[in-house]
Amino acid sequence: MRVFQEVKTIKRTSIRMPRKMLFSVDESMVLNGYNQKEKSKWISNAILNLEKMPAYSMYIEQCVIDADLDEKADVTLTTKAQESLDKMMLGVNLSIKNSDKQSRVIRAAIIQYLIKDLS
């Protein structure tokens, strides 16, 4: 008799960010024992971390990046991270299209995770 484990559904998405931010993510990953294949895991953890913050909507609303969004990272989010992302997108009052809102939420999550990493 075969026993099948439940497979977590995941969603692929891409995020645009400044080159320096992507470099900082890579540095943090190395310092915390992640390898390059685990970037999606790191970003999923960043999203989950942001949702736990009491004022997450303020961080998202203030996350306006004027620098060139010249780097693209393709990530595969865990189901839990995608659910958190969807919840935060609904809870933030931004009058921008959903794809931009999703990117802003993910960038805010990355920034807050990097700040947490520095402390």
C-alpha positions as CSV (number, residue, x, y, z in Angstrom):
1,M,0.0,0.0,0.0
2,R,1.4,3.4,-1.0
3,V,1.0,6.4,1.2
4,F,0.9,9.7,-0.5
5,Q,2.1,12.8,1.2
6,E,0.0,16.0,0.7
7,V,1.8,18.2,-1.8
8,K,1.8,21.9,-1.0
9,T,0.5,24.0,-3.8
10,I,2.7,26.8,-4.8
11,K,2.4,29.8,-7.1
12,R,5.1,31.2,-9.3
13,T,5.5,35.0,-9.5
14,S,8.1,37.5,-10.4
15,I,9.2,40.6,-8.5
16,R,11.0,43.6,-9.9
17,M,13.5,45.3,-7.6
18,P,16.6,47.5,-7.6
19,R,19.8,45.7,-8.2
20,K,21.1,46.7,-4.8
21,M,18.1,45.2,-3.1
22,L,18.7,41.9,-4.9
23,F,22.3,42.0,-3.9
24,S,21.3,42.5,-0.3
25,V,18.9,39.6,-0.5
26,D,21.7,37.4,-1.8
27,E,24.0,38.6,1.0
28,S,21.4,37.9,3.7
29,M,20.7,34.4,2.2
30,V,24.4,33.5,2.4
31,L,24.8,34.8,6.0
32,N,21.7,32.8,7.1
33,G,22.7,29.5,5.4
34,Y,20.4,29.7,2.4
35,N,21.7,28.7,-1.0
36,Q,20.7,30.4,-4.3
37,K,18.1,27.7,-5.0
38,E,16.4,28.7,-1.8
39,K,15.6,32.3,-2.8
40,S,11.9,31.5,-3.0
41,K,12.0,30.1,0.5
42,W,13.7,33.2,1.8
43,I,11.2,35.5,0.1
44,S,8.3,33.3,1.4
45,N,9.7,33.7,4.9
46,A,10.0,37.4,4.4
47,I,6.3,37.6,3.4
48,L,5.2,35.6,6.5
49,N,7.4,37.8,8.7
50,L,5.8,41.0,7.3
51,E,2.3,39.7,8.0
52,K,3.2,39.1,11.7
53,M,4.1,42.8,12.1
54,P,1.3,44.8,13.7
55,A,1.7,47.8,11.3
56,Y,2.4,45.9,8.1
57,S,0.1,48.1,6.1
58,M,2.1,51.2,7.0
59,Y,5.3,49.5,5.8
60,I,3.6,48.6,2.5
61,E,2.2,52.0,1.9
62,Q,5.5,53.6,2.6
63,C,7.4,51.3,0.3
64,V,7.8,53.5,-2.7
65,I,11.0,52.9,-4.5
66,D,12.1,55.6,-6.9
67,A,15.2,53.7,-8.0
68,D,15.2,51.7,-11.3
69,L,13.5,48.4,-10.8
70,D,16.1,46.8,-13.0
71,E,16.3,43.3,-11.6
72,K,13.7,40.6,-11.9
73,A,13.5,37.6,-9.5
74,D,11.3,34.7,-10.4
75,V,10.1,33.1,-7.2
76,T,7.8,30.2,-6.2
77,L,5.8,31.1,-3.1
78,T,4.6,28.5,-0.6
79,T,0.9,28.2,-0.2
80,K,1.1,29.9,3.2
81,A,3.1,32.8,1.9
82,Q,0.7,33.2,-1.0
83,E,-2.2,33.3,1.4
84,S,-0.5,35.9,3.5
85,L,0.3,38.0,0.4
86,D,-3.3,37.8,-0.7
87,K,-4.5,38.9,2.7
88,M,-2.1,41.8,2.9
89,M,-3.0,42.9,-0.6
90,L,-6.7,43.1,0.4
91,G,-5.8,44.9,3.7
92,V,-3.8,47.7,2.0
93,N,-5.6,50.7,0.6
94,L,-3.6,51.5,-2.5
95,S,-5.1,52.7,-5.7
96,I,-2.7,50.8,-8.0
97,K,-3.2,47.7,-10.1
98,N,-2.9,44.4,-8.5
99,S,0.4,43.3,-10.1
100,D,2.0,46.5,-8.8
101,K,0.4,46.1,-5.4
102,Q,1.8,42.5,-5.2
103,S,5.3,43.7,-6.0
104,R,5.1,46.5,-3.5
105,V,4.0,44.1,-0.7
106,I,6.8,41.7,-1.6
107,R,9.4,44.5,-1.7
108,A,8.1,45.8,1.7
109,A,8.5,42.2,3.1
110,I,12.0,42.0,1.7
111,I,13.0,45.4,3.2
112,Q,11.6,44.5,6.6
113,Y,13.2,41.1,6.6
114,L,16.6,42.7,5.7
115,I,16.2,45.2,8.5
116,K,15.4,42.4,10.9
117,D,18.5,40.5,9.7
118,L,20.7,43.6,10.5
119,S,19.4,43.8,14.1
